[in-house]
């Protein structure tokens, strides 16, 4: 899934309802299919994207999951959300760990060393 920024991703990972609203997964009370995202069509597995035209000339077929009805199960989206949330939390934990490590390293430098490196903050 695509997010405009990290704050948008954090908001979507906070609750499943926010995820549903952000990605417009439910239309008129009916959940979209997870496989085709509500289009009813998917790329044919034997068809490859063109080098120049991209997916424009690529063959499509009816979605095997929803059989072209565009209707899916909310449980599939919930499973996807849980997986994405788990990956997001692991990435955030890793970033925080790296930040604290950088801070500890910078604290060991003298003021002259920090100025030499262009790090003027305390």
CORZIUR-V54867 format. One record per residue. RES is the residue in one letter. PHI is phi in whole degrees, -180 to 180 (NA if undefined). PSI is psi in radians with two decimals (NA if undefined). BURIAL is + if it has 24 or more other C-alpha atoms within 12 Angstrom, else -. Layout:
# CORZIUR-V54867
res=(RES,RES)
phi=(PHI,PHI)
psi=(PSI,PSI)
burial=(BURIAL,BURIAL)
This chain:
# CORZIUR-V54867
res=(X,X,X,X,X,X,X,X,X,X,X,X,X,X,X,X,X,X,X,X,X,X,X,X,X,X,X,X,X,X,X,X,X,X,X,X,X,X,X,X,X,X,X,X,X,X,X,X,X,X,X,X,X,X,X,X,X,X,X,X,X,X,X,X,X,X,X,X,X,X,X,X,X,X,X,X,X,X,X,X,X,X,X,X,X,X,X,X,X,X,X,X,X,X,X,X,X,X,X,X,X,X,X,X,X,X,X,X,X,X,X,X,X,X,X,X,X,X,X,X,X,X)
phi=(NA,-102,-127,-71,-159,-69,-66,-64,-64,-63,-64,-69,-81,-69,-152,-66,-62,-65,-63,-63,-67,-62,-98,49,-80,-117,-119,53,81,-111,-73,-74,-69,-70,-68,-106,56,85,-93,84,-132,-133,-68,-69,-64,-85,-91,-110,-70,-75,-64,-94,-85,74,-88,-58,-100,-75,-75,-120,-146,-62,-64,-70,-75,-105,57,84,-81,72,-101,-124,-113,-66,-63,-64,-66,-65,-62,-62,-62,-62,-64,-65,-65,-62,-65,-62,-65,-66,-65,-64,-63,-66,-65,-64,-62,-66,-63,-66,-64,-62,-61,-62,-66,-66,-67,-76,-76,-80,-62,-64,-65,-63,-65,-62,-81,86,-106,-94,-87,-96)
psi=(2.62,2.40,2.52,-0.59,3.11,-0.55,-0.66,-0.75,-0.74,-0.71,-0.73,-0.54,-0.21,-0.64,2.70,-0.59,-0.72,-0.65,-0.77,-0.76,-0.78,-0.72,0.09,0.94,-0.38,2.15,2.10,0.68,0.03,2.15,2.50,2.73,2.39,-0.68,-0.80,0.00,0.64,0.20,-0.39,-0.12,2.58,2.84,2.45,2.33,-0.47,-0.24,2.30,2.65,2.52,2.53,-0.69,-0.84,-0.24,-2.34,0.03,-0.73,0.11,2.48,2.55,2.91,2.91,2.49,2.19,-0.41,-0.83,-0.07,0.62,0.04,-0.28,0.04,2.28,-2.90,2.38,-0.44,-0.63,-0.74,-0.65,-0.70,-0.77,-0.75,-0.76,-0.75,-0.80,-0.68,-0.72,-0.77,-0.72,-0.81,-0.65,-0.71,-0.75,-0.71,-0.73,-0.70,-0.74,-0.71,-0.74,-0.68,-0.78,-0.64,-0.76,-0.75,-0.77,-0.71,-0.76,-0.56,-0.45,-0.32,2.62,2.92,-0.68,-0.70,-0.73,-0.73,-0.67,-0.69,-0.13,0.36,1.67,-0.08,2.74,NA)
burial=(-,-,-,-,-,-,-,-,+,+,-,+,+,-,-,+,-,-,+,+,-,-,+,-,+,+,-,-,-,-,+,+,+,+,+,+,+,+,+,+,+,+,-,-,-,-,-,-,-,-,-,-,-,-,-,-,-,-,-,-,-,-,+,-,+,+,-,-,-,+,+,+,+,+,-,-,+,-,-,-,+,-,-,+,+,-,-,-,-,-,-,-,-,-,-,-,-,-,-,-,-,-,-,-,-,-,-,-,-,-,-,-,-,-,-,-,-,-,-,-,-,-)
